[in-house]
Amino acid sequence: MDAEYLVTRALSATGKKTVYKSPGVVPDRRGEWPESAATDCSGFISWCLKISRKVDHPLYKQVNGGWFETTAVYQDVIKSVGYFDQLTAPRPGAILVYPDYRDTQNRLRQGHIGIVTQTNGAAGIAGVDAVVHCSVGNSAQGDAVQETPPTPWRAHEKSVIGWYYDLL
């Protein structure tokens, strides 16, 4: 799979009235994104990359029992030992991710992941202009999968950019 195909695949899920549901159900990875699917951000990205939500990689097993989700993907990106390598400059097809975290009231908050669709040439998260992702916030507009500015990642200090190892 190449980056252009990945971005096109991810954007094809917009406008389908997706419902945010964690963990939700990942649609058939071989098919198109269906109307009114119900999934979370990690499920959406696993569909885009055509990989299973349950993986057999030792890092993912250590982090969370083998699930493809934000905290395991974040660990993978920063260690570059599984499916992702860390990038310093974004490019379309890269992922943005931050792990689960505790807020200022010590409440556990979910991490988030999306696919970079547009860049501006700057380094780091500042170089990202648009991301396609599935989120609760997007649901307010009637579709959990949308292309938006990278606001959530710019606001989170642990956000990193990753490149899927099998992406051309």
DAKA-V671691 format. One record per run of one state. SS is the DSSP state (h for helix, s for strand, l for the rest). FROM is the first residue (numbers start at 1). TO is the last residue. Records with the same first field share a line. If there is no record, write none. Layout:
SS = FROM-TO ; FROM-TO
This chain:
l = 1-2 ; 12-18 ; 21-23 ; 25-37 ; 40-40 ; 50-53 ; 55-57 ; 65-66 ; 68-69 ; 80-83 ; 88-88 ; 90-94 ; 99-100 ; 103-107 ; 110-111 ; 120-123 ; 135-135 ; 140-144 ; 149-150 ; 155-159 ; 165-168
h = 3-11 ; 41-49 ; 58-64 ; 70-79 ; 125-127 ; 136-139 ; 151-154
s = 19-20 ; 24-24 ; 38-39 ; 54-54 ; 67-67 ; 84-87 ; 89-89 ; 95-98 ; 101-102 ; 108-109 ; 112-119 ; 124-124 ; 128-134 ; 145-148 ; 160-164
